[in-house]
Amino acid sequence: MNEKWLKGDDEDSWYYMLENGDLYSWESETRDGMFNGEDRFIENLGEEFYHNPGLLSELELIRENTN
């Protein structure tokens, strides 16, 4: 898997994005060296965000200004 990892605002938040643009919150825990696979799907942002993660900061600004 060629996911890209992103650090959240606090120390313990991590996110990853798949090549198709699916963004997940990493919430898995390891048990006996295996992940439990309970990550939370957030949304599909599109492949352009995978190839250019810098677009995430622009998306955040747009969302802040439209809410």
Gaussian input, Z-matrix of N, CA and C with variables (Angstrom, degrees):
# hf/3-21g

backbone

0 1
 N
 C     1     B1
 C     2     B2     1     A1
 N     3     B3     2     A2     1     D1
 C     4     B4     3     A3     2     D2
 C     5     B5     4     A4     3     D3
 N     6     B6     5     A5     4     D4
 C     7     B7     6     A6     5     D5
 C     8     B8     7     A7     6     D6
 N     9     B9     8     A8     7     D7
 C    10    B10     9     A9     8     D8
 C    11    B11    10    A10     9     D9
 N    12    B12    11    A11    10    D10
 C    13    B13    12    A12    11    D11
 C    14    B14    13    A13    12    D12
 N    15    B15    14    A14    13    D13
 C    16    B16    15    A15    14    D14
 C    17    B17    16    A16    15    D15
 N    18    B18    17    A17    16    D16
 C    19    B19    18    A18    17    D17
 C    20    B20    19    A19    18    D18
 N    21    B21    20    A20    19    D19
 C    22    B22    21    A21    20    D20
 C    23    B23    22    A22    21    D21
 N    24    B24    23    A23    22    D22
 C    25    B25    24    A24    23    D23
 C    26    B26    25    A25    24    D24
 N    27    B27    26    A26    25    D25
 C    28    B28    27    A27    26    D26
 C    29    B29    28    A28    27    D27
 N    30    B30    29    A29    28    D28
 C    31    B31    30    A30    29    D29
 C    32    B32    31    A31    30    D30
 N    33    B33    32    A32    31    D31
 C    34    B34    33    A33    32    D32
 C    35    B35    34    A34    33    D33
 N    36    B36    35    A35    34    D34
 C    37    B37    36    A36    35    D35
 C    38    B38    37    A37    36    D36
 N    39    B39    38    A38    37    D37
 C    40    B40    39    A39    38    D38
 C    41    B41    40    A40    39    D39
 N    42    B42    41    A41    40    D40
 C    43    B43    42    A42    41    D41
 C    44    B44    43    A43    42    D42
 N    45    B45    44    A44    43    D43
 C    46    B46    45    A45    44    D44
 C    47    B47    46    A46    45    D45
 N    48    B48    47    A47    46    D46
 C    49    B49    48    A48    47    D47
 C    50    B50    49    A49    48    D48
 N    51    B51    50    A50    49    D49
 C    52    B52    51    A51    50    D50
 C    53    B53    52    A52    51    D51
 N    54    B54    53    A53    52    D52
 C    55    B55    54    A54    53    D53
 C    56    B56    55    A55    54    D54
 N    57    B57    56    A56    55    D55
 C    58    B58    57    A57    56    D56
 C    59    B59    58    A58    57    D57
 N    60    B60    59    A59    58    D58
 C    61    B61    60    A60    59    D59
 C    62    B62    61    A61    60    D60
 N    63    B63    62    A62    61    D61
 C    64    B64    63    A63    62    D62
 C    65    B65    64    A64    63    D63
 N    66    B66    65    A65    64    D64
 C    67    B67    66    A66    65    D65
 C    68    B68    67    A67    66    D66
 N    69    B69    68    A68    67    D67
 C    70    B70    69    A69    68    D68
 C    71    B71    70    A70    69    D69
 N    72    B72    71    A71    70    D70
 C    73    B73    72    A72    71    D71
 C    74    B74    73    A73    72    D72
 N    75    B75    74    A74    73    D73
 C    76    B76    75    A75    74    D74
 C    77    B77    76    A76    75    D75
 N    78    B78    77    A77    76    D76
 C    79    B79    78    A78    77    D77
 C    80    B80    79    A79    78    D78
 N    81    B81    80    A80    79    D79
 C    82    B82    81    A81    80    D80
 C    83    B83    82    A82    81    D81
 N    84    B84    83    A83    82    D82
 C    85    B85    84    A84    83    D83
 C    86    B86    85    A85    84    D84
 N    87    B87    86    A86    85    D85
 C    88    B88    87    A87    86    D86
 C    89    B89    88    A88    87    D87
 N    90    B90    89    A89    88    D88
 C    91    B91    90    A90    89    D89
 C    92    B92    91    A91    90    D90
 N    93    B93    92    A92    91    D91
 C    94    B94    93    A93    92    D92
 C    95    B95    94    A94    93    D93
 N    96    B96    95    A95    94    D94
 C    97    B97    96    A96    95    D95
 C    98    B98    97    A97    96    D96
 N    99    B99    98    A98    97    D97
 C   100   B100    99    A99    98    D98
 C   101   B101   100   A100    99    D99
 N   102   B102   101   A101   100   D100
 C   103   B103   102   A102   101   D101
 C   104   B104   103   A103   102   D102
 N   105   B105   104   A104   103   D103
 C   106   B106   105   A105   104   D104
 C   107   B107   106   A106   105   D105
 N   108   B108   107   A107   106   D106
 C   109   B109   108   A108   107   D107
 C   110   B110   109   A109   108   D108
 N   111   B111   110   A110   109   D109
 C   112   B112   111   A111   110   D110
 C   113   B113   112   A112   111   D111
 N   114   B114   113   A113   112   D112
 C   115   B115   114   A114   113   D113
 C   116   B116   115   A115   114   D114
 N   117   B117   116   A116   115   D115
 C   118   B118   117   A117   116   D116
 C   119   B119   118   A118   117   D117
 N   120   B120   119   A119   118   D118
 C   121   B121   120   A120   119   D119
 C   122   B122   121   A121   120   D120
 N   123   B123   122   A122   121   D121
 C   124   B124   123   A123   122   D122
 C   125   B125   124   A124   123   D123
 N   126   B126   125   A125   124   D124
 C   127   B127   126   A126   125   D125
 C   128   B128   127   A127   126   D126
 N   129   B129   128   A128   127   D127
 C   130   B130   129   A129   128   D128
 C   131   B131   130   A130   129   D129
 N   132   B132   131   A131   130   D130
 C   133   B133   132   A132   131   D131
 C   134   B134   133   A133   132   D132
 N   135   B135   134   A134   133   D133
 C   136   B136   135   A135   134   D134
 C   137   B137   136   A136   135   D135
 N   138   B138   137   A137   136   D136
 C   139   B139   138   A138   137   D137
 C   140   B140   139   A139   138   D138
 N   141   B141   140   A140   139   D139
 C   142   B142   141   A141   140   D140
 C   143   B143   142   A142   141   D141
 N   144   B144   143   A143   142   D142
 C   145   B145   144   A144   143   D143
 C   146   B146   145   A145   144   D144
 N   147   B147   146   A146   145   D145
 C   148   B148   147   A147   146   D146
 C   149   B149   148   A148   147   D147
 N   150   B150   149   A149   148   D148
 C   151   B151   150   A150   149   D149
 C   152   B152   151   A151   150   D150
 N   153   B153   152   A152   151   D151
 C   154   B154   153   A153   152   D152
 C   155   B155   154   A154   153   D153
 N   156   B156   155   A155   154   D154
 C   157   B157   156   A156   155   D155
 C   158   B158   157   A157   156   D156
 N   159   B159   158   A158   157   D157
 C   160   B160   159   A159   158   D158
 C   161   B161   160   A160   159   D159
 N   162   B162   161   A161   160   D160
 C   163   B163   162   A162   161   D161
 C   164   B164   163   A163   162   D162
 N   165   B165   164   A164   163   D163
 C   166   B166   165   A165   164   D164
 C   167   B167   166   A166   165   D165
 N   168   B168   167   A167   166   D166
 C   169   B169   168   A168   167   D167
 C   170   B170   169   A169   168   D168
 N   171   B171   170   A170   169   D169
 C   172   B172   171   A171   170   D170
 C   173   B173   172   A172   171   D171
 N   174   B174   173   A173   172   D172
 C   175   B175   174   A174   173   D173
 C   176   B176   175   A175   174   D174
 N   177   B177   176   A176   175   D175
 C   178   B178   177   A177   176   D176
 C   179   B179   178   A178   177   D177
 N   180   B180   179   A179   178   D178
 C   181   B181   180   A180   179   D179
 C   182   B182   181   A181   180   D180
 N   183   B183   182   A182   181   D181
 C   184   B184   183   A183   182   D182
 C   185   B185   184   A184   183   D183
 N   186   B186   185   A185   184   D184
 C   187   B187   186   A186   185   D185
 C   188   B188   187   A187   186   D186
 N   189   B189   188   A188   187   D187
 C   190   B190   189   A189   188   D188
 C   191   B191   190   A190   189   D189
 N   192   B192   191   A191   190   D190
 C   193   B193   192   A192   191   D191
 C   194   B194   193   A193   192   D192
 N   195   B195   194   A194   193   D193
 C   196   B196   195   A195   194   D194
 C   197   B197   196   A196   195   D195
 N   198   B198   197   A197   196   D196
 C   199   B199   198   A198   197   D197
 C   200   B200   199   A199   198   D198

   B1=1.4546
   B2=1.5292
   B3=1.3159
   B4=1.4624
   B5=1.5160
   B6=1.3232
   B7=1.4575
   B8=1.5222
   B9=1.3314
   B10=1.4589
   B11=1.5229
   B12=1.3277
   B13=1.4589
   B14=1.5177
   B15=1.3255
   B16=1.4658
   B17=1.5241
   B18=1.3142
   B19=1.4617
   B20=1.5110
   B21=1.3390
   B22=1.4551
   B23=1.5199
   B24=1.3261
   B25=1.4629
   B26=1.5257
   B27=1.3283
   B28=1.4589
   B29=1.5266
   B30=1.3169
   B31=1.4594
   B32=1.5206
   B33=1.3217
   B34=1.4544
   B35=1.5234
   B36=1.3255
   B37=1.4704
   B38=1.5214
   B39=1.3071
   B40=1.4580
   B41=1.5087
   B42=1.3130
   B43=1.4524
   B44=1.5170
   B45=1.3136
   B46=1.4648
   B47=1.5158
   B48=1.3291
   B49=1.4523
   B50=1.5205
   B51=1.3248
   B52=1.4564
   B53=1.5271
   B54=1.3106
   B55=1.4688
   B56=1.5211
   B57=1.3332
   B58=1.4660
   B59=1.5301
   B60=1.3501
   B61=1.4553
   B62=1.5180
   B63=1.3456
   B64=1.4630
   B65=1.5213
   B66=1.3343
   B67=1.4529
   B68=1.5263
   B69=1.3343
   B70=1.4586
   B71=1.5187
   B72=1.3161
   B73=1.4462
   B74=1.5248
   B75=1.3219
   B76=1.4638
   B77=1.5153
   B78=1.3174
   B79=1.4576
   B80=1.5188
   B81=1.3192
   B82=1.4597
   B83=1.5162
   B84=1.2857
   B85=1.4554
   B86=1.5152
   B87=1.3068
   B88=1.4580
   B89=1.5215
   B90=1.2984
   B91=1.4648
   B92=1.5183
   B93=1.2950
   B94=1.4658
   B95=1.5191
   B96=1.3297
   B97=1.4573
   B98=1.5153
   B99=1.3280
   B100=1.4602
   B101=1.5266
   B102=1.3456
   B103=1.4582
   B104=1.5231
   B105=1.3305
   B106=1.4620
   B107=1.5215
   B108=1.3443
   B109=1.4587
   B110=1.5208
   B111=1.3143
   B112=1.4605
   B113=1.5279
   B114=1.3263
   B115=1.4629
   B116=1.5243
   B117=1.3396
   B118=1.4626
   B119=1.5280
   B120=1.3332
   B121=1.4617
   B122=1.5248
   B123=1.3365
   B124=1.4588
   B125=1.5245
   B126=1.3143
   B127=1.4644
   B128=1.5187
   B129=1.3210
   B130=1.4555
   B131=1.5205
   B132=1.3230
   B133=1.4636
   B134=1.5243
   B135=1.3141
   B136=1.4534
   B137=1.5179
   B138=1.3111
   B139=1.4653
   B140=1.5257
   B141=1.3331
   B142=1.4738
   B143=1.5264
   B144=1.3329
   B145=1.4618
   B146=1.5295
   B147=1.3245
   B148=1.4654
   B149=1.5255
   B150=1.3198
   B151=1.4632
   B152=1.5260
   B153=1.3278
   B154=1.4662
   B155=1.5324
   B156=1.3515
   B157=1.4601
   B158=1.5322
   B159=1.3268
   B160=1.4546
   B161=1.5211
   B162=1.3267
   B163=1.4670
   B164=1.5298
   B165=1.3306
   B166=1.4701
   B167=1.5216
   B168=1.3280
   B169=1.4690
   B170=1.5199
   B171=1.3387
   B172=1.4610
   B173=1.5246
   B174=1.3275
   B175=1.4598
   B176=1.5259
   B177=1.3230
   B178=1.4651
   B179=1.5229
   B180=1.3205
   B181=1.4622
   B182=1.5240
   B183=1.3193
   B184=1.4751
   B185=1.5199
   B186=1.3225
   B187=1.4681
   B188=1.5138
   B189=1.3299
   B190=1.4638
   B191=1.5156
   B192=1.3128
   B193=1.4704
   B194=1.5279
   B195=1.3296
   B196=1.4585
   B197=1.5234
   B198=1.3184
   B199=1.4795
   B200=1.5080
   A1=108.08
   A2=117.37
   A3=122.46
   A4=111.11
   A5=116.39
   A6=118.85
   A7=110.65
   A8=115.57
   A9=121.84
   A10=106.93
   A11=116.45
   A12=122.49
   A13=110.32
   A14=115.28
   A15=122.34
   A16=108.45
   A17=116.24
   A18=122.12
   A19=108.99
   A20=116.69
   A21=121.86
   A22=111.81
   A23=115.70
   A24=121.31
   A25=113.78
   A26=117.33
   A27=118.58
   A28=109.99
   A29=115.62
   A30=121.35
   A31=114.04
   A32=116.51
   A33=119.95
   A34=114.90
   A35=119.56
   A36=120.30
   A37=110.37
   A38=113.82
   A39=121.73
   A40=109.04
   A41=115.23
   A42=122.61
   A43=107.51
   A44=115.37
   A45=118.52
   A46=109.57
   A47=113.84
   A48=120.84
   A49=108.52
   A50=114.63
   A51=121.09
   A52=109.79
   A53=116.26
   A54=121.11
   A55=113.39
   A56=117.73
   A57=120.19
   A58=112.50
   A59=117.44
   A60=121.89
   A61=114.43
   A62=118.04
   A63=120.54
   A64=109.76
   A65=116.11
   A66=122.27
   A67=108.81
   A68=116.30
   A69=122.99
   A70=110.73
   A71=115.74
   A72=122.38
   A73=106.72
   A74=116.40
   A75=120.25
   A76=108.76
   A77=116.10
   A78=121.65
   A79=111.80
   A80=116.56
   A81=121.13
   A82=111.23
   A83=114.46
   A84=122.05
   A85=107.01
   A86=115.60
   A87=118.01
   A88=109.31
   A89=113.87
   A90=121.70
   A91=106.69
   A92=116.39
   A93=120.57
   A94=111.72
   A95=116.33
   A96=121.30
   A97=115.11
   A98=118.04
   A99=121.42
   A100=109.20
   A101=116.63
   A102=121.22
   A103=109.53
   A104=116.73
   A105=119.78
   A106=112.35
   A107=118.09
   A108=121.53
   A109=115.17
   A110=117.69
   A111=120.72
   A112=112.34
   A113=116.71
   A114=120.75
   A115=109.41
   A116=115.47
   A117=120.91
   A118=110.19
   A119=116.06
   A120=121.42
   A121=108.03
   A122=116.54
   A123=120.98
   A124=109.85
   A125=117.11
   A126=120.98
   A127=110.14
   A128=115.60
   A129=120.91
   A130=107.67
   A131=115.55
   A132=121.09
   A133=112.18
   A134=117.50
   A135=121.32
   A136=111.72
   A137=114.63
   A138=121.00
   A139=113.11
   A140=117.32
   A141=119.14
   A142=111.58
   A143=117.97
   A144=120.90
   A145=111.13
   A146=117.23
   A147=120.40
   A148=109.99
   A149=116.06
   A150=120.41
   A151=112.67
   A152=117.62
   A153=121.91
   A154=109.43
   A155=118.32
   A156=121.35
   A157=113.89
   A158=118.00
   A159=121.28
   A160=112.47
   A161=116.56
   A162=120.74
   A163=111.61
   A164=117.28
   A165=120.57
   A166=111.56
   A167=117.76
   A168=119.55
   A169=110.38
   A170=117.76
   A171=120.78
   A172=110.62
   A173=116.81
   A174=121.45
   A175=110.62
   A176=116.96
   A177=121.40
   A178=110.78
   A179=117.40
   A180=120.61
   A181=111.45
   A182=116.57
   A183=120.40
   A184=110.32
   A185=116.75
   A186=120.34
   A187=111.77
   A188=117.75
   A189=120.35
   A190=111.02
   A191=117.31
   A192=121.04
   A193=113.58
   A194=117.41
   A195=119.33
   A196=112.67
   A197=117.82
   A198=120.99
   A199=111.30
   D1=138.24
   D2=-178.13
   D3=-109.55
   D4=48.78
   D5=-178.86
   D6=-70.64
   D7=155.37
   D8=173.88
   D9=-110.61
   D10=133.07
   D11=-176.70
   D12=-97.89
   D13=140.34
   D14=-178.78
   D15=-129.08
   D16=135.40
   D17=178.76
   D18=-85.40
   D19=135.23
   D20=177.71
   D21=-81.17
   D22=-175.61
   D23=-178.59
   D24=-68.54
   D25=-32.72
   D26=178.94
   D27=-104.38
   D28=172.53
   D29=-174.10
   D30=-60.36
   D31=-32.31
   D32=-171.25
   D33=-100.97
   D34=1.04
   D35=-177.60
   D36=-94.48
   D37=129.24
   D38=176.02
   D39=-133.93
   D40=145.61
   D41=178.32
   D42=-132.45
   D43=156.69
   D44=172.60
   D45=-140.83
   D46=151.92
   D47=-178.67
   D48=-123.39
   D49=133.93
   D50=176.35
   D51=-86.70
   D52=165.64
   D53=-176.98
   D54=-58.39
   D55=-27.08
   D56=-179.84
   D57=-83.09
   D58=-0.73
   D59=178.20
   D60=96.18
   D61=0.67
   D62=176.32
   D63=-67.04
   D64=126.29
   D65=-179.59
   D66=-106.90
   D67=130.53
   D68=-178.64
   D69=-125.82
   D70=147.77
   D71=169.14
   D72=-91.69
   D73=125.64
   D74=-177.65
   D75=-79.55
   D76=110.35
   D77=-177.76
   D78=-124.97
   D79=8.66
   D80=-177.95
   D81=-71.76
   D82=151.42
   D83=172.03
   D84=-119.93
   D85=156.19
   D86=177.75
   D87=-98.47
   D88=138.81
   D89=173.61
   D90=-131.24
   D91=118.40
   D92=-178.77
   D93=56.27
   D94=36.40
   D95=178.11
   D96=79.59
   D97=5.20
   D98=-179.38
   D99=-116.34
   D100=141.96
   D101=176.77
   D102=-78.62
   D103=144.33
   D104=-179.92
   D105=-83.21
   D106=-9.75
   D107=172.84
   D108=69.03
   D109=32.09
   D110=-178.79
   D111=-103.83
   D112=36.94
   D113=178.83
   D114=-71.06
   D115=154.36
   D116=-175.76
   D117=-104.83
   D118=122.92
   D119=175.09
   D120=-71.16
   D121=131.72
   D122=179.55
   D123=-100.17
   D124=-60.48
   D125=176.27
   D126=-173.82
   D127=166.16
   D128=174.26
   D129=-95.66
   D130=119.62
   D131=-178.71
   D132=-97.27
   D133=-11.47
   D134=-178.69
   D135=98.67
   D136=155.62
   D137=-176.46
   D138=-60.95
   D139=-29.22
   D140=-177.77
   D141=-61.37
   D142=-30.65
   D143=177.85
   D144=-73.15
   D145=-32.99
   D146=176.02
   D147=-64.74
   D148=-44.36
   D149=-177.20
   D150=-76.85
   D151=-21.30
   D152=179.01
   D153=-140.12
   D154=77.75
   D155=-177.03
   D156=-59.71
   D157=-17.06
   D158=176.67
   D159=-60.79
   D160=-21.66
   D161=177.53
   D162=-64.09
   D163=-21.20
   D164=-179.48
   D165=-61.55
   D166=-37.86
   D167=179.70
   D168=-68.36
   D169=-35.06
   D170=176.28
   D171=-67.23
   D172=-40.04
   D173=178.61
   D174=-62.48
   D175=-40.84
   D176=178.97
   D177=-62.71
   D178=-42.57
   D179=178.84
   D180=-64.11
   D181=-41.16
   D182=178.73
   D183=-62.65
   D184=-44.30
   D185=-179.12
   D186=-65.97
   D187=-37.71
   D188=177.91
   D189=-64.88
   D190=-37.11
   D191=-176.90
   D192=-80.93
   D193=-14.11
   D194=-179.44
   D195=-103.78
   D196=-4.94
   D197=178.66
   D198=-97.87

